[in-house]
C-alpha cells in the first residue's frame, strides 16, 4: 500500500522531512500499526507516541482508522495555543 505521509512541527525535525511517499508493508492495516512502523524507522518519534494527532485525507482519525491505498496521512504533535 502506498501512502503520502505529512509531518508537522517538531516531527519534521525528527524525520528530517515534511512529506514522504511511502510504501508500507502488507501487515500495516491501521493508524496504530503505521505509527509503530514509523517509530521503528525514526525511534525519536516514540517520545511523542501517546500525544500524536493523526488525520486521513484532511479528517482527524484515531489509531483504529483502517488505511486505504493512496491516502494522505498527517502526523502532528499536540495542538498548542498561545
N, C-alpha and C positions, 0 to 999 in steps of 0.2 A: 504494500500500500504506500502511496506517495502522499505526503502532507507538506504544506507550507507552514513552517513554524516561525512565529514572530516573537521576539524577546523585547522586553521593555525595561527601561531604567537600569538599575544595578544589575539586572540579569543579563543585559547586553555586555556589561563589563566582565562578567563571569564567563560567558560563552564567546566573547570577542566577536559577536555578530549581532545584527539586528533582525535579520531574517535568514531562513535556511530552507531550501527544498530538501526534503529528507525521505528516503525510503526506509520504512520501519519494518522490522521482522514480522513474520506472519503471526507470531504469538502476541503481538501488541494489538489489543482489541478496543481498549477504552483509555480515557484520560489517565487514570491511575497507572496503568501499565506503561503509557507513554512517558509519564513523569519519572517512573522507575528507570526506564530506558535512558532518558536524558540525564538523570542523576548518575547513572553508570558512566556516561560519556563525559560529563562535567561534574565531578564529585562535589565541588563547592555549591552546586545547586541544592544539595541535600540540606544545607543550612537553612534554606528557605522552604523546604518541603511542606510543612504544615501551614504555611502562610500564602502560598502561591494562589493567585486567581487565574482562571482559565476561561477562554471564550472559543467557540467554534463558529466560524462564519458570522462574526460580529454579535453573537449572543452568548452571554455568560452561561457556562455549564459547570456541572460538578464532575467529580472524578469518575462517576459511574457512566458518564456520557460515552456512548458507542461511537467509535471513529468511522468515518467513511472516506474512501479514496478521494483525493483531491481537496479535502477540507483545508481551510486556513485556521490554524490553531494559534491563539495568542496566549503567551505565558507572561504573567505580570506579577510584580510584587504587590503587597497590600496597598490600597489607595490611601494616600495621606493628605490631610488638609493643611492649610496654612493661613 
